[in-house]
Amino acid sequence: MLTFEALSETAEFARKWVPFCKKHSIEPRAPEFYFAQKIDYLKDKIKPSFVKERRAMKREYEEFKVRINALVAKAQKMPEEGWTMQDGTPWPGNNPRDHPGMIQVFLGHSGGLDTDGNELPRLIYVSREKRPGFQHHKKAGAMNALIRVSAVLTNGAYLLNVDCDHYFNNSKALKEAMCFMMDPAYGRKTCYVQFPQRFDGIDLHDRYANRNIVFFDINLKGLDGIQGPVYVGTGCCFNRQALYGYDPVLTEADLEPNIIVKSCCGSRKKGKSGNKKYIDKKRAAKRTESTIPIFNMEDIEEGVEGYEEERSLLMSQKRLEKRFGQSPVFIAATFMEQGGIPPSTNPATLLKEAIHVISCGYEDKTEWGKEIGWIYGSVTEDILTGFKMHARGWISIYCMPPRPAFKGSAPINLSDRLNQVLRWALGSIEILLSRHCPIWYGYKGRLRLLERLAYINTIVYPLTSIPLLAYCMLPAFCLLTGKFIIPEISNFASMWFILLFVSIFATGILELRWSGVSIEDWWRNEQFWVIGGTSAHLFAVFQGLLKVLAGIDTNFTVTSKASDDDGDFAELYVFKWTSLLIPPTTVLIINLVGIVAGVSYAINSGYQSWGPLFGKLFFAIWVIAHLYPFLKGLVGRQNRTPTIVIVWSILLASIFSLLWVRIDPFTSEATKAAANGQCGINC
């Protein structure tokens, strides 16, 4: 009910806020962030009434915040008899797991006007039906319910998906997306336009790589030259027809059989005029073969209109109902490529139908979540949804306007950040072990080779945590045992090793120069790759195997620890206990112990042992340098770490060290036997 009443207040505030923004070209349109800006707000404002109107609008916004905060305070504790609405009627959703579907039009066909008499964007509250015993599929299920409701009530041709913690930073972002969606050459085969994620409230040095600069400014830019970026779950504008599982309208060039050559060349450069023209309607009916039987819009339109026999019409209707569900209004809406609803439609009828399409049992025995809409089966439904579209031959676009389109918030606390990464990695493992795995799924479709490799990389990366953990442990074990990671090699081979090491950095530097990413951002990304790889990714592998193979769903809970810190980044120093902290702490302690042991041995053995020691120290210090942000987060501002972390880490470090010394893998069996023989019983 808090969301419902807050939206009601928002609708009233919008009647004054929207005309003010349009009149004075306000950026950003989110009032909290606009009024919080520490800039000269008179810059580029030439209307003499601006100062007076801004002052009045700020006062209106402060009053709006007071009302919202009063609603929040009221919602802290639910009355025994349940919530009641302002008109005195009981709130239907008092039981969040057992309530009917609810729809409230705040700004709609009538009454949605601002103070200047202009029509406002529509604002509709939707709460899908929840009943015990039904699988609701969390975010993906909610998105699919919204697709159907919006198709019945408004049926816009395009959809925008933005997370609840994001806001519009650029009011022209949708126009940027429409430049691609309505492009005559690429519009009818573009499934979505993805914007990069940008964040507010991150510490200056971005300790835990929350900005994901390498991913958003290098990886997705590269994918834009193949078949388009992956869908990242927010900041994305969709073509509604792509979500319905239809195939794109492809050109002659797109239908060329040599997929591998096109993947490697992969560009969207405009060539001969013949490649620009779309094939005619009859050829369009022969769209690229999908991974599943897909209905072409032209086939459906011609089929439904052309069937003369009642039996054929009935069978066609059954097929559509099996695919989209039993809603004639929604099925009719899927045929309208340009969107919109008939002007003669009765709004009351539409509302009744909208309630029907968000009922619990609507998706039963349909293809929702399997082949159409947001795909179920993983906590990272965004990757699955985008992958299915690309497999059908759709392309996506990466749009990076100079002013970021959307901004959101990110977890700057170490434990929260690791749990976020754990969720992403777990979703990748779930996809890896499902039928939708890019390694074997969709070879009958139009997915390009390099795009497939990119998707494979997206789902297998948690597995790299196992060799990564081994490599992070090896330097310490070598220091403890006096052995080196690699056998003694010649100077010539050493040069090759150094060249290989340098080439990795050279590749990274070239990517940085091309993308404009700074060295600091790249280094932060490298550091958090090691931190996440030795903690969240490792846990995700085992948790995913338990969940998929054994059906055991394990959760790693996060417990907050109170903090006395104040300031803009107080959350950065709050410690929250989670078992994800144990493996990286163990790696740190083992390497620190190894350095101490190695230096002590060199001091006792004389100058001749210092040369080999430096090589071993380099790798151990290299591991610690990567884990340095983790060490700072573990210690915190107060330089204290919970006892449980230290105890577990020292215990594991000791066990691994003793085990390694006992196994002694660098010594052959013959040497061990000889040593035992020389020692004898009186040793």
C-alpha positions as CSV (number, residue, x, y, z in Angstrom):
1,M,0.0,0.0,0.0
2,L,3.0,2.3,0.5
3,T,3.8,2.1,-3.2
4,F,0.2,2.7,-4.1
5,E,-0.2,5.8,-2.0
6,A,3.2,7.1,-2.9
7,L,2.3,6.8,-6.6
8,S,-0.9,8.7,-5.9
9,E,1.1,11.6,-4.4
10,T,3.6,11.4,-7.3
11,A,0.8,11.8,-9.8
12,E,-0.4,15.0,-8.1
13,F,3.2,16.4,-7.9
14,A,3.8,15.5,-11.6
15,R,1.0,18.0,-12.6
16,K,3.3,20.8,-11.5
17,W,6.8,19.3,-12.0
18,V,6.4,18.1,-15.6
19,P,5.4,21.5,-17.1
20,F,8.2,23.2,-15.1
21,C,10.8,20.8,-16.5
22,K,9.5,21.2,-20.1
23,K,9.4,25.0,-19.8
24,H,12.9,25.4,-18.5
25,S,14.6,22.3,-20.0
26,I,15.5,20.9,-16.6
27,E,18.1,18.2,-16.4
28,P,18.0,15.7,-14.7
29,R,14.2,15.3,-14.4
30,A,14.5,13.5,-11.0
31,P,13.8,16.4,-8.6
32,E,15.9,15.0,-5.7
33,F,19.0,15.0,-7.9
34,Y,18.2,18.2,-9.7
35,F,17.9,20.2,-6.5
36,A,20.9,18.5,-4.9
37,Q,23.2,19.7,-7.7
38,K,26.0,22.0,-6.6
39,I,26.1,24.1,-9.9
40,D,25.0,27.4,-11.1
41,Y,21.4,26.7,-11.9
42,L,21.0,30.1,-13.7
43,K,23.4,29.0,-16.4
44,D,21.7,29.0,-19.8
45,K,18.4,30.1,-18.2
46,I,17.3,33.3,-19.9
47,K,13.6,33.5,-18.8
48,P,13.3,36.1,-16.0
49,S,10.6,34.1,-14.3
50,F,12.9,31.1,-13.8
51,V,14.3,32.1,-10.3
52,K,10.8,32.7,-8.9
53,E,9.4,29.5,-10.4
54,R,12.3,27.4,-9.3
55,R,12.0,28.7,-5.7
56,A,8.3,27.9,-5.7
57,M,8.9,24.4,-7.2
58,K,11.5,23.6,-4.6
59,R,9.0,24.5,-1.9
60,E,6.4,22.2,-3.6
61,Y,9.0,19.4,-3.7
62,E,9.9,19.8,0.0
63,E,6.2,19.5,0.9
64,F,5.9,16.5,-1.4
65,K,8.8,14.8,0.5
66,V,7.2,15.5,3.8
67,R,4.1,13.7,2.7
68,I,6.0,10.8,1.3
69,N,8.1,10.5,4.5
70,A,4.9,10.5,6.5
71,L,3.6,7.5,4.4
72,V,6.9,5.7,5.0
73,A,6.7,6.3,8.8
74,K,3.1,5.1,8.8
75,A,4.1,1.9,6.9
76,Q,6.8,0.9,9.4
77,K,4.4,-1.2,11.4
78,M,1.3,-3.0,10.1
79,P,-1.9,-2.7,12.2
80,E,-3.4,-5.9,13.5
81,E,-6.5,-5.4,11.5
82,G,-4.4,-4.7,8.3
83,W,-4.1,-1.6,6.2
84,T,-7.0,0.5,5.2
85,M,-7.1,2.9,2.3
86,Q,-8.0,6.6,2.6
87,D,-11.6,5.9,1.8
88,G,-11.8,3.4,4.7
89,T,-12.0,0.2,2.6
90,P,-9.5,-2.6,3.6
91,W,-6.4,-2.8,1.5
92,P,-6.7,-6.0,-0.8
93,G,-3.0,-6.7,-0.5
94,N,-2.7,-7.1,3.2
95,N,-1.3,-10.6,2.7
96,P,1.6,-10.1,0.2
97,R,1.6,-13.8,-0.8
98,D,-2.2,-14.1,-1.2
99,H,-4.1,-11.3,-2.8
100,P,-6.0,-10.5,-6.0
101,G,-4.6,-8.7,-9.0
102,M,-4.9,-4.9,-8.7
103,I,-4.8,-2.1,-11.3
104,Q,-5.2,1.6,-10.6
105,V,-5.0,4.3,-13.3
106,F,-3.6,7.4,-11.8
107,L,-3.0,9.3,-15.0
108,G,-4.8,7.9,-18.0
109,H,-7.4,8.6,-20.7
110,S,-9.1,11.3,-18.7
111,G,-7.9,13.6,-16.0
112,G,-4.2,13.2,-16.8
113,L,-3.5,16.9,-17.5
114,D,-0.9,19.1,-16.0
115,T,-1.4,22.7,-14.6
116,D,-0.9,24.0,-18.2
117,G,-3.7,21.8,-19.6
118,N,-1.3,19.5,-21.5
119,E,-1.6,15.7,-21.4
120,L,0.7,13.9,-19.0
121,P,2.4,10.5,-19.6
122,R,0.2,7.7,-18.3
123,L,0.8,6.4,-14.8
124,I,-0.7,3.0,-13.8
125,Y,-0.3,1.0,-10.7
126,V,-0.2,-2.8,-11.3
127,S,0.0,-5.5,-8.7
128,R,-0.3,-9.0,-10.2
129,E,-2.3,-11.7,-8.4
130,K,-0.4,-13.8,-5.8
131,R,-1.7,-17.2,-4.5
132,P,0.0,-19.9,-2.5
133,G,1.1,-22.9,-4.6
134,F,1.9,-20.8,-7.7
135,Q,5.4,-20.0,-9.1
136,H,5.6,-16.3,-9.6
137,H,9.2,-16.1,-11.1
138,K,10.2,-13.0,-9.2
139,K,11.4,-10.1,-11.5
140,A,11.0,-12.0,-14.8
141,G,7.4,-12.9,-13.9
142,A,6.6,-9.3,-13.0
143,M,8.1,-8.0,-16.2
144,N,6.0,-10.5,-18.3
145,A,2.8,-9.4,-16.4
146,L,3.7,-5.8,-17.2
147,I,4.2,-6.6,-20.9
148,R,0.6,-8.0,-21.0
149,V,-1.0,-5.3,-19.0
150,S,0.6,-2.5,-21.1
151,A,-0.4,-4.3,-24.4
152,V,-4.0,-4.4,-23.3
153,L,-4.2,-0.9,-21.9
154,T,-1.9,1.2,-24.1
155,N,0.1,-1.1,-26.5
156,G,3.1,1.1,-27.1
157,A,5.3,-0.3,-29.8
158,Y,8.4,0.1,-27.6
159,L,9.1,-0.7,-23.9
160,L,11.7,0.8,-21.6
161,N,13.1,-1.3,-18.7
162,V,14.7,0.7,-15.8
163,D,15.6,-0.7,-12.4
164,C,13.8,0.9,-9.4
165,D,17.0,2.5,-8.1
166,H,17.7,4.2,-11.4
167,Y,16.5,7.6,-12.6
168,F,16.5,9.6,-15.9
169,N,19.6,11.6,-16.1
170,N,19.0,12.5,-19.8
171,S,15.4,13.4,-20.8
172,K,16.3,12.8,-24.5
173,A,17.5,9.2,-23.9
174,L,14.3,7.8,-25.5
175,K,14.8,9.9,-28.6
176,E,18.3,8.5,-28.8
177,A,16.9,5.0,-28.8
178,M,14.2,5.8,-31.3
179,C,16.9,6.9,-33.8
180,F,17.8,3.2,-34.0
181,M,14.4,1.7,-33.5
182,M,12.8,3.7,-36.3
183,D,15.8,3.5,-38.6
184,P,14.6,2.3,-42.1
185,A,17.6,0.0,-42.5
186,Y,18.0,-1.5,-39.0
187,G,14.8,-0.7,-37.1
188,R,12.8,-3.9,-38.0
189,K,15.6,-6.2,-36.9
190,T,16.7,-4.4,-33.8
191,C,15.4,-6.1,-30.7
192,Y,16.7,-3.6,-28.1
193,V,18.9,-0.6,-27.5
194,Q,21.1,-1.0,-24.5
195,F,22.4,2.0,-22.6
196,P,25.5,1.7,-20.3
197,Q,24.9,1.8,-16.5
198,R,26.3,4.8,-14.7
199,F,26.2,5.3,-10.9
200,D,26.0,8.0,-8.2
201,G,27.4,7.8,-4.7
202,I,30.5,5.7,-5.5
203,D,33.8,6.6,-3.6
204,L,36.3,8.6,-5.6
205,H,38.7,5.7,-6.2
206,D,35.9,3.2,-6.8
207,R,37.5,0.7,-4.5
208,Y,35.4,-2.3,-5.5
209,A,35.0,-1.5,-9.2
210,N,31.3,-0.7,-8.9
211,R,31.4,1.3,-12.1
212,N,32.3,-1.8,-14.2
213,I,34.1,0.5,-16.6
214,V,35.9,-2.2,-18.5
215,F,32.7,-4.1,-19.1
216,F,30.6,-1.2,-20.2
217,D,33.2,0.8,-22.1
218,I,35.3,-1.9,-23.6
219,N,33.4,-5.3,-23.8
220,L,30.0,-4.0,-24.8
221,K,31.5,-1.6,-27.3
222,G,33.2,-4.5,-28.9
223,L,30.0,-6.6,-29.0
224,D,28.3,-3.7,-30.8
225,G,30.4,-4.5,-33.8
226,I,29.2,-8.1,-34.0
227,Q,25.5,-8.7,-33.3
228,G,25.1,-6.2,-30.4
229,P,25.6,-6.0,-26.7
230,V,24.1,-8.4,-24.2
231,Y,21.1,-7.3,-22.2
232,V,22.2,-6.2,-18.8
233,G,18.8,-6.0,-17.1
234,T,18.2,-2.2,-16.9
235,G,18.5,0.9,-19.1
236,C,17.2,-0.9,-22.1
237,C,14.6,0.0,-24.7
238,F,12.8,-3.0,-26.3
239,N,11.0,-3.6,-29.6
240,R,7.8,-5.2,-28.3
241,Q,7.7,-7.6,-31.3
242,A,11.0,-9.2,-30.3
243,L,9.7,-10.0,-26.8
244,Y,6.7,-11.8,-28.4
245,G,9.1,-14.3,-30.0
246,Y,8.7,-13.1,-33.5
247,D,11.6,-13.3,-36.0
248,P,13.1,-10.1,-37.4
249,V,12.6,-8.9,-40.9
250,L,16.0,-9.6,-42.4
251,T,17.7,-8.4,-45.6
252,E,19.3,-10.4,-48.4
253,A,22.7,-9.9,-46.8
254,D,21.5,-11.2,-43.4
255,L,20.2,-14.4,-45.0
256,E,23.6,-15.3,-46.5
257,P,24.6,-18.8,-45.4
258,N,28.2,-18.1,-44.5
259,I,27.7,-17.3,-40.8
260,I,31.3,-17.8,-39.8
261,V,32.6,-15.2,-42.3
262,K,29.9,-12.8,-41.3
263,S,30.7,-13.3,-37.6
264,C,34.4,-12.5,-38.1
265,C,33.7,-9.6,-40.4
266,G,30.5,-8.9,-38.5
267,S,30.1,-5.2,-39.3
268,R,26.9,-3.3,-40.1
269,K,28.6,-1.1,-42.7
270,K,26.4,-0.1,-45.5
271,G,27.5,-1.7,-48.7
272,K,25.7,-2.1,-52.0
273,S,22.3,-0.7,-52.4
274,G,20.9,-4.2,-52.7
275,N,21.7,-4.9,-49.1
276,K,19.7,-1.9,-47.9
277,K,16.5,-3.1,-49.4
278,Y,14.1,-5.3,-47.5
279,I,12.8,-8.4,-49.1
280,D,9.2,-8.1,-50.0
281,K,6.3,-9.5,-48.0
282,K,6.3,-12.9,-49.5
283,R,10.0,-13.3,-48.9
284,A,9.6,-11.9,-45.4
285,A,7.3,-14.8,-44.6
286,K,10.4,-17.0,-45.1
287,R,12.3,-15.5,-42.3
288,T,15.4,-17.1,-40.9
289,E,14.8,-20.5,-39.2
290,S,14.6,-20.0,-35.5
291,T,15.5,-22.4,-32.8
292,I,11.7,-23.0,-32.2
293,P,8.6,-22.8,-34.4
294,I,8.0,-19.0,-34.5
295,F,4.9,-17.3,-35.9
296,N,5.7,-14.6,-38.4
297,M,3.4,-11.6,-38.1
298,E,2.7,-11.6,-41.8
299,D,1.7,-15.3,-41.6
300,I,-0.7,-14.7,-38.7
301,E,-2.3,-11.6,-40.3
302,E,-2.8,-13.3,-43.6
303,G,-3.8,-16.6,-41.9
304,V,-6.4,-15.2,-39.6
305,E,-7.9,-13.0,-42.3
306,G,-7.7,-15.7,-45.0
307,Y,-9.2,-18.7,-43.3
308,E,-12.6,-19.4,-44.6
309,E,-13.4,-22.6,-42.9
310,E,-14.4,-22.5,-39.3
311,R,-12.3,-25.5,-38.3
312,S,-9.1,-23.9,-39.7
313,L,-9.9,-20.6,-37.8
314,L,-10.5,-22.6,-34.6
315,M,-7.2,-24.4,-34.9
316,S,-5.4,-21.1,-35.5
317,Q,-7.0,-19.6,-32.5
318,K,-6.0,-22.6,-30.3
319,R,-2.4,-22.3,-31.5
320,L,-2.4,-18.6,-30.5
321,E,-3.9,-19.3,-27.1
322,K,-1.4,-22.0,-26.4
323,R,1.4,-19.5,-27.2
324,F,0.1,-16.3,-25.7
325,G,-2.6,-17.3,-23.3
326,Q,-6.4,-17.1,-23.4
327,S,-6.9,-13.4,-24.0
328,P,-8.4,-12.4,-27.4
329,V,-7.6,-8.7,-26.6
330,F,-3.9,-9.4,-25.9
331,I,-3.6,-11.7,-28.9
332,A,-5.1,-9.0,-31.2
333,A,-2.6,-6.5,-29.7
334,T,0.4,-8.7,-30.7
335,F,-0.6,-8.3,-34.4
336,M,-0.2,-4.5,-34.2
337,E,3.4,-3.9,-35.1
338,Q,3.1,-0.1,-34.7
339,G,1.3,-0.4,-31.4
340,G,-1.9,1.4,-30.3
341,I,-5.4,0.3,-29.5
342,P,-8.6,0.9,-31.4
343,P,-10.2,4.3,-30.5
344,S,-13.6,2.8,-30.0
345,T,-12.5,0.4,-27.3
346,N,-14.3,0.6,-24.0
347,P,-11.8,1.4,-21.1
348,A,-13.8,-0.6,-18.6
349,T,-13.6,-3.7,-20.8
350,L,-9.8,-3.2,-21.2
351,L,-9.4,-2.9,-17.4
352,K,-11.3,-6.2,-16.9
353,E,-9.1,-7.9,-19.5
354,A,-5.9,-6.4,-17.9
355,I,-6.9,-8.0,-14.6
356,H,-7.3,-11.3,-16.4
357,V,-3.8,-11.3,-17.9
358,I,-2.1,-10.8,-14.5
359,S,-3.9,-13.7,-12.9
360,C,-1.9,-16.5,-11.3
361,G,-2.9,-19.2,-13.8
362,Y,-2.7,-17.1,-17.0
363,E,0.8,-18.4,-18.0
364,D,-0.1,-22.1,-17.3
365,K,0.5,-24.3,-20.4
366,T,1.7,-21.3,-22.5
367,E,5.1,-20.3,-23.8
368,W,5.5,-17.3,-21.4
369,G,9.0,-17.5,-19.8
370,K,10.0,-20.4,-22.1
371,E,10.1,-18.8,-25.6
372,I,8.4,-15.4,-25.2
373,G,8.8,-12.5,-22.8
374,W,11.5,-12.6,-20.1
375,I,12.9,-16.1,-19.9
376,Y,12.6,-18.1,-16.6
377,G,15.2,-20.5,-15.2
378,S,17.9,-18.2,-13.9
379,V,18.4,-15.4,-11.4
380,T,20.0,-13.5,-14.2
381,E,17.0,-13.6,-16.6
382,D,18.5,-10.7,-18.5
383,I,21.2,-12.8,-20.2
384,L,18.8,-15.6,-21.1
385,T,16.3,-13.1,-22.6
386,G,18.8,-11.3,-24.7
387,F,20.4,-14.6,-25.8
388,K,17.1,-16.0,-27.1
389,M,16.5,-12.8,-29.2
390,H,20.0,-12.9,-30.7
391,A,19.6,-16.7,-31.5
392,R,16.5,-15.8,-33.6
393,G,18.6,-13.3,-35.7
394,W,17.8,-10.0,-34.0
395,I,20.5,-7.5,-33.5
396,S,20.9,-5.1,-30.5
397,I,22.5,-1.6,-30.4
398,Y,24.8,0.0,-27.8
399,C,23.9,3.7,-27.3
400,M,26.3,5.9,-25.4
401,P,25.1,9.5,-25.4
402,P,27.6,12.1,-24.1
403,R,25.2,12.8,-21.2
404,P,24.5,9.4,-19.4
405,A,20.9,8.3,-20.1
406,F,20.3,6.8,-16.6
407,K,22.0,6.8,-13.3
408,G,21.5,4.5,-10.3
409,S,23.0,3.4,-7.0
410,A,25.5,0.6,-6.4
411,P,26.6,-1.2,-3.3
412,I,29.8,0.4,-2.1
413,N,30.2,-1.9,0.9
414,L,32.5,-4.9,0.5
415,S,30.1,-7.6,1.7
416,D,27.1,-6.2,-0.3
417,R,29.3,-6.0,-3.4
418,L,30.4,-9.6,-3.1
419,N,26.9,-10.8,-2.6
420,Q,25.8,-8.9,-5.7
421,V,28.6,-10.6,-7.7
422,L,27.7,-13.9,-6.2
423,R,24.1,-13.5,-7.5
424,W,25.4,-12.7,-11.0
425,A,27.8,-15.7,-11.0
426,L,25.2,-18.0,-9.7
427,G,22.9,-17.0,-12.6
428,S,25.7,-17.8,-15.1
429,I,26.2,-21.3,-13.6
430,E,22.4,-22.0,-13.8
431,I,22.5,-21.1,-17.5
432,L,25.6,-23.2,-18.0
433,L,23.8,-26.2,-16.6
434,S,20.5,-25.6,-18.5
435,R,19.3,-26.4,-21.9
436,H,19.7,-22.7,-22.9
437,C,23.5,-23.0,-22.5
438,P,25.2,-21.1,-25.5
439,I,27.7,-23.9,-25.9
440,W,25.0,-26.2,-27.4
441,Y,21.8,-24.2,-27.8
442,G,20.5,-22.4,-30.9
443,Y,22.7,-23.7,-33.7
444,K,19.7,-23.7,-36.1
445,G,19.2,-20.0,-35.5
446,R,21.1,-16.9,-36.7
447,L,23.5,-16.4,-33.8
448,R,26.9,-15.3,-35.1
449,L,30.0,-17.2,-34.0
450,L,31.7,-14.4,-32.2
451,E,28.5,-13.4,-30.5
452,R,28.1,-17.0,-29.3
453,L,31.7,-17.0,-27.9
454,A,30.8,-13.8,-26.1
455,Y,27.8,-15.5,-24.5
456,I,29.9,-18.5,-23.6
457,N,32.4,-16.2,-21.9
458,T,29.5,-14.6,-20.0
459,I,28.4,-17.9,-18.4
460,V,31.7,-19.9,-17.9
461,Y,33.7,-17.1,-16.2
462,P,32.8,-18.4,-12.6
463,L,34.7,-21.6,-13.4
464,T,38.0,-19.7,-13.7
465,S,37.8,-19.2,-9.9
466,I,39.2,-22.7,-9.4
467,P,42.5,-22.3,-11.3
468,L,42.7,-18.6,-10.1
469,L,42.6,-19.8,-6.4
470,A,45.3,-22.3,-7.1
471,Y,47.5,-19.7,-8.8
472,C,47.0,-17.3,-5.8
473,M,48.1,-20.0,-3.4
474,L,51.2,-21.2,-5.3
475,P,53.5,-18.3,-4.6
476,A,53.1,-18.7,-0.9
477,F,53.6,-22.5,-1.0
478,C,56.8,-22.0,-3.1
479,L,58.1,-19.6,-0.4
480,L,57.2,-22.0,2.4
481,T,58.9,-25.0,0.6
482,G,61.8,-23.2,-1.0
483,K,60.7,-24.4,-4.5
484,F,59.8,-22.1,-7.5
485,I,56.5,-22.1,-9.4
486,I,58.2,-23.1,-12.6
487,P,61.3,-25.2,-13.1
488,E,64.6,-23.7,-13.8
489,I,64.7,-22.4,-17.4
490,S,67.3,-20.9,-19.7
491,N,67.8,-17.2,-20.2
492,F,66.3,-17.6,-23.7
493,A,63.1,-19.2,-22.2
494,S,63.0,-16.5,-19.5
495,M,62.9,-13.9,-22.2
496,W,59.8,-15.6,-23.8
497,F,58.2,-15.7,-20.4
498,I,58.8,-11.9,-19.9
499,L,57.6,-11.1,-23.4
500,L,54.4,-13.1,-22.7
501,F,53.8,-11.2,-19.5
502,V,54.4,-7.8,-21.2
503,S,52.1,-8.7,-24.1
504,I,49.2,-9.2,-21.8
505,F,49.7,-5.6,-20.5
506,A,50.2,-4.3,-24.0
507,T,46.9,-5.7,-25.1
508,G,45.2,-4.1,-22.1
509,I,46.9,-0.7,-22.8
510,L,45.7,-0.8,-26.4
511,E,42.1,-1.5,-25.3
512,L,42.4,1.4,-22.8
513,R,43.6,3.8,-25.5
514,W,40.8,2.8,-27.9
515,S,38.0,3.0,-25.3
516,G,39.2,6.0,-23.3
517,V,39.3,4.0,-20.0
518,S,41.9,5.2,-17.5
519,I,44.7,3.1,-16.1
520,E,43.2,3.4,-12.6
521,D,39.8,2.0,-13.7
522,W,41.5,-0.9,-15.5
523,W,43.6,-1.7,-12.4
524,R,40.5,-1.6,-10.1
525,N,38.8,-4.0,-12.5
526,E,41.8,-6.4,-12.4
527,Q,41.9,-6.2,-8.6
528,F,38.2,-7.0,-8.2
529,W,38.4,-9.8,-10.7
530,V,40.8,-11.5,-8.3
531,I,38.8,-10.6,-5.2
532,G,35.5,-11.8,-6.8
533,G,37.2,-14.9,-8.3
534,T,38.6,-16.1,-5.0
535,S,35.3,-15.5,-3.2
536,A,31.9,-15.0,-4.9
537,H,32.7,-16.9,-8.1
538,L,34.1,-19.9,-6.2
539,F,31.0,-20.0,-4.0
540,A,28.7,-19.7,-7.0
541,V,30.2,-22.7,-8.7
542,F,29.5,-25.0,-5.7
543,Q,26.2,-23.4,-4.9
544,G,25.1,-23.7,-8.5
545,L,26.1,-27.4,-8.7
546,L,24.1,-28.1,-5.5
547,K,21.1,-26.2,-6.7
548,V,20.9,-27.6,-10.2
549,L,22.1,-31.2,-9.6
550,A,20.9,-31.9,-6.1
551,G,18.1,-29.4,-5.7
552,I,19.7,-27.9,-2.6
553,D,19.2,-24.1,-2.5
554,T,21.8,-22.6,-0.1
555,N,21.8,-18.9,0.8
556,F,24.7,-16.9,2.2
557,T,23.2,-14.4,4.6
558,V,24.7,-11.0,5.3
559,T,24.6,-9.7,8.8
560,S,25.1,-5.9,9.3
561,K,27.5,-4.6,11.8
562,A,26.7,-1.2,13.4
563,S,28.9,1.7,12.4
564,D,29.6,4.9,14.1
565,D,30.9,6.6,11.0
566,D,29.3,9.6,9.5
567,G,29.9,11.2,6.1
568,D,29.2,10.6,2.4
569,F,30.8,7.2,2.3
570,A,30.1,5.8,5.8
571,E,28.6,2.7,4.2
572,L,32.0,1.9,2.6
573,Y,33.4,1.2,6.1
574,V,30.5,-0.8,7.5
575,F,31.5,-4.4,8.1
576,K,28.9,-7.1,7.3
577,W,29.8,-10.7,8.1
578,T,29.5,-13.2,5.3
579,S,31.2,-16.5,4.6
580,L,32.4,-15.1,1.2
581,L,35.1,-13.3,3.1
582,I,36.9,-16.4,4.3
583,P,38.7,-17.6,1.0
584,P,40.3,-14.3,0.1
585,T,41.4,-13.7,3.7
586,T,43.0,-17.2,3.7
587,V,44.8,-16.4,0.5
588,L,46.1,-13.1,2.0
589,I,47.3,-14.7,5.2
590,I,49.1,-17.6,3.4
591,N,50.9,-15.2,1.1
592,L,51.9,-12.9,4.0
593,V,53.2,-15.9,6.0
594,G,55.0,-17.1,2.9
595,I,56.8,-13.8,2.5
596,V,57.9,-13.8,6.1
597,A,59.1,-17.4,5.9
598,G,60.9,-16.7,2.6
599,V,62.7,-13.6,3.9
600,S,63.6,-15.4,7.1
601,Y,65.1,-18.3,5.2
602,A,67.1,-16.0,3.0
603,I,68.5,-14.1,5.9
604,N,69.6,-17.4,7.6
605,S,71.0,-18.9,4.3
606,G,73.2,-16.0,3.2
607,Y,73.5,-13.9,0.1
608,Q,73.3,-16.7,-2.4
609,S,69.7,-17.3,-1.6
610,W,68.5,-13.7,-2.2
611,G,68.5,-14.0,-6.0
612,P,65.9,-16.8,-6.3
613,L,63.9,-15.2,-3.5
614,F,63.1,-12.1,-5.5
615,G,61.3,-14.1,-8.2
616,K,59.2,-15.8,-5.6
617,L,58.5,-12.6,-3.7
618,F,57.3,-10.9,-6.9
619,F,54.4,-13.3,-7.5
620,A,53.4,-13.3,-3.8
621,I,53.4,-9.5,-3.7
622,W,51.5,-9.5,-7.0
623,V,48.7,-11.5,-5.4
624,I,48.6,-9.2,-2.3
625,A,48.5,-6.1,-4.6
626,H,45.4,-7.5,-6.3
627,L,43.8,-8.2,-2.9
628,Y,44.7,-4.9,-1.4
629,P,41.2,-3.3,-1.7
630,F,39.8,-6.4,0.0
631,L,42.4,-6.0,2.8
632,K,41.3,-2.3,3.3
633,G,37.7,-3.3,3.3
634,L,38.3,-6.1,5.8
635,V,40.2,-3.9,8.2
636,G,37.9,-0.9,7.7
637,R,38.4,2.6,9.0
638,Q,38.8,1.4,12.6
639,N,41.5,-1.1,11.7
640,R,39.6,-4.0,13.2
641,T,38.4,-7.3,11.8
642,P,35.9,-9.7,13.3
643,T,37.6,-12.5,15.2
644,I,35.6,-15.2,13.3
645,V,37.3,-14.2,10.0
646,I,40.8,-14.3,11.5
647,V,40.2,-17.6,13.2
648,W,38.8,-19.4,10.1
649,S,41.4,-17.9,7.8
650,I,44.4,-18.8,10.0
651,L,43.0,-22.3,10.5
652,L,42.6,-22.9,6.8
653,A,46.0,-21.3,6.0
654,S,47.7,-23.6,8.5
655,I,45.9,-26.7,7.2
656,F,46.8,-26.0,3.5
657,S,50.5,-25.1,4.4
658,L,51.0,-28.3,6.5
659,L,49.3,-30.4,3.8
660,W,51.5,-28.9,1.1
661,V,54.7,-29.6,3.1
662,R,53.5,-33.2,3.8
663,I,52.7,-33.9,0.2
664,D,55.9,-32.1,-1.1
665,P,54.9,-32.4,-4.8
666,F,58.2,-31.0,-6.1
667,T,60.1,-34.0,-4.7
668,S,60.1,-37.2,-6.7
669,E,59.2,-40.6,-5.2
670,A,62.8,-41.9,-5.8
671,T,64.3,-38.9,-4.0
672,K,61.9,-39.4,-1.0
673,A,62.8,-43.1,-0.9
674,A,66.6,-42.4,-1.0
675,A,66.2,-39.8,1.8
676,N,64.3,-42.3,3.9
677,G,67.0,-44.9,3.4
678,Q,69.8,-42.6,4.4
679,C,68.0,-41.5,7.5
680,G,67.4,-44.9,9.0
681,I,65.8,-45.8,12.3
682,N,68.2,-43.8,14.4
683,C,67.5,-40.5,12.5
